[in-house]
Amino acid sequence: MDIAYNLVASKCAQQMQAYQECVMKNQDGNWADICRDQSQAVTQCANETIPNLSSLKTTCQSQIETYTRCVDSASRTGLSDKEMEESCRDSMKDLWKCCEGVLGGVAGGSS
């Protein structure tokens, strides 16, 4: 997923910065809801600027959904970032592998 992150970061730096700042400012609240507009801005930018993103979303749909459910559940139950990382580690690895497979050719190889 480094490749996917790096592609989005290179094309959508302004949107990512706004989203990250929102998340950091709202750690004590429900940042997923509070920062929804910023998150959607990153998504829109990525969809418009990264050619294989739709292929990634189709190919890795199952892994994306599994990881998203894990993170959402961790957020709802109040797990710390470290606990969430431990809880969602396997689904993150699966998503990572899928993204690397789809986007590896776009960035000229895996990282």
C-alpha positions in Angstrom: 0.0 0.0 0.0 3.0 2.3 0.1 2.6 2.6 -3.7 -1.1 3.6 -3.4 -0.3 6.1 -0.6 2.6 7.6 -2.4 0.6 8.0 -5.6 -2.2 9.7 -3.7 0.2 11.8 -1.8 1.9 13.0 -4.9 -1.3 13.9 -6.7 -3.5 15.1 -3.8 -1.0 16.5 -1.2 -3.2 19.5 -0.3 -6.3 17.4 0.3 -4.3 14.8 2.3 -2.7 17.6 4.4 -6.2 19.0 5.2 -7.5 15.6 6.1 -4.5 14.7 8.3 -4.7 18.1 10.1 -8.4 17.5 10.8 -7.8 14.0 12.2 -5.0 15.2 14.4 -7.1 18.1 15.8 -10.0 15.8 16.5 -8.3 12.8 18.2 -10.6 13.2 21.2 -13.7 13.2 19.1 -15.3 11.1 16.4 -12.8 12.2 13.8 -14.1 9.8 11.1 -17.4 11.8 11.1 -15.9 15.2 11.8 -13.4 14.9 9.0 -15.7 13.3 6.4 -15.6 16.3 4.0 -11.8 16.2 4.0 -11.8 12.5 3.5 -14.2 12.8 0.6 -11.9 15.5 -1.0 -9.0 13.1 -0.9 -11.1 10.3 -2.4 -12.4 12.6 -5.2 -8.9 13.8 -6.0 -7.5 10.3 -6.1 -10.3 9.1 -8.3 -9.7 11.9 -10.7 -5.9 11.7 -10.9 -4.8 8.1 -10.4 -5.5 5.9 -13.5 -5.7 2.5 -12.0 -7.6 3.4 -8.8 -10.9 2.1 -10.1 -9.2 -1.2 -10.9 -7.7 -1.3 -7.4 -11.1 -0.7 -5.9 -12.7 -3.5 -8.0 -9.9 -6.0 -7.5 -9.3 -5.3 -3.8 -12.9 -4.7 -2.9 -13.1 -7.5 -0.4 -9.9 -6.5 1.3 -10.9 -2.9 1.4 -14.3 -3.7 3.0 -12.7 -6.1 5.6 -10.1 -3.5 6.6 -12.7 -0.7 6.7 -15.0 -2.8 8.9 -12.1 -3.5 11.3 -11.1 0.2 11.6 -14.8 1.3 12.0 -15.3 -1.3 14.7 -12.2 -0.2 16.5 -13.2 3.4 16.3 -16.7 2.7 17.6 -15.4 0.7 20.5 -12.8 3.3 21.5 -9.7 1.3 20.9 -6.4 3.2 21.0 -4.4 3.6 17.8 -2.0 0.9 18.9 -4.9 -1.5 19.8 -6.5 -0.8 16.5 -3.2 -1.4 14.7 -2.9 -4.8 16.4 -6.5 -5.7 15.9 -6.5 -4.8 12.2 -3.0 -6.0 11.3 -4.0 -9.1 9.3 -6.7 -7.3 7.2 -4.2 -4.4 6.6 -1.6 -6.9 5.4 -4.1 -8.5 3.0 -5.1 -5.1 1.7 -1.5 -4.0 1.3 -0.6 -7.1 -0.8 -3.6 -6.6 -3.0 -2.8 -2.9 -3.6 0.8 -3.6 -4.3 -0.3 -6.2 -6.9 -2.6 -3.9 -8.7 -0.6 -0.7 -8.5 2.9 -2.2 -8.8 3.0 -1.6 -12.5 1.7 2.0 -12.2 4.6 3.1 -10.1 7.2 1.0 -11.8 7.5 -1.8 -9.3 6.9 -2.5 -5.6 8.5 -0.7 -2.8 
